[in-house]
Amino acid sequence: MQRFLNRSWRRACLPGLFALLATPSVTAQALFHVDDSASPGGDGLSWATAFDSLDSALSVAIAGDQIWVARGRYKPSVQTISGNPRSVSFVIPTGVKVFGGFNGTESTLSQRAGLFSQTQLSGDVGTLGVATDNAYHVVVYNGGAAPGIGRLDGFTVDSGYADGPAYETNRGGGVRVSLPGAGNAADLTIVNCVLENNCGHFGAALAIDNFSIVRVKNCSLADNTVLEKGGAVWIRASTLVSTSSIYARNSAARGGAVFVTSNTKNTPSVSFVNSLFHDNSATRGG
C-alpha cells in the first residue's frame, strides 16, 4: 500500500512541481537610491536609507530595475581586471536604467530636480589632477543574455583615460559599450549627459562595438582627446543615433569628433539629427 501511495503522490504532484519550476521568473523592477552623503550601511530602498556609493546599487540591480542618484561626485571602485587599480568602472548590468540629477527628496521621476551637471561620474581615481592614473573607462555597459535596454540619464562623465595596452582598455574613456569578449551586443540609451575631458587612443568620450546600438539624446560631448581615432566617438560595426546633441572641441589624429569603421560581418549605421558640430580638429584628416 505504501508503495502505491508513493507512486500515486509522484504521479499527481511531480508534474505540477515540474511545471512550477519551469515557469520563467518575473523580472524584478526594484528602485534603488544612491546619495554620497548618506550614512554607510543603507539598503538603497529609500532616500533615507540610500546607498552611499553607486557601485553598491549596481551590484544588486538586475534587468528592469532603476537606480536614482543624488547630486555628488562618484568614483568607481570595482576592478574589472584583478589587481589593476585603473580597471575600476561603473559596470551597468544589462537592462538597468540609471538616472542622475536628483536632490534626494523626489518620490517620482517627474519630480527630478535636473541637477545633471552636479551629478558627476569621475574617472579621477588616482592622484587628483593626474590623468595617467585615471580609470580606463568611467562607465561600462556590456551586452548579455538578459534582454533589455540600458539607460544612462542625467550625469556628467569625465576624466576617463583609455590608454591601456589591450584592445579592451584603450577605447571609450568616458563610456565603453560592448567590446569584444564582453558578451552579446548591447543596447544603451544615453540622455541628458555631458561627456567631457576624457582621453585615450580611440573614442575618448564613447566607444561602441560588437554590433551594439546606442542612442544619444540631449547630450554634450566636448573637450575630449585621443591619440588616434574618434576624438569624441569611435564606432565599429554598430549603430549610433544622435539627436539634439553637441560635439565640440574634440581632437584626434583622425576623425576629430567621430570615427566610424566596419568589420567583415557588419556595416555600421550612423544618424545625426539636429546635432551641432563645431571646433573639432584632426591632425591627419576628418
Disulfide bonds with the S-S distance in Angstrom:
none
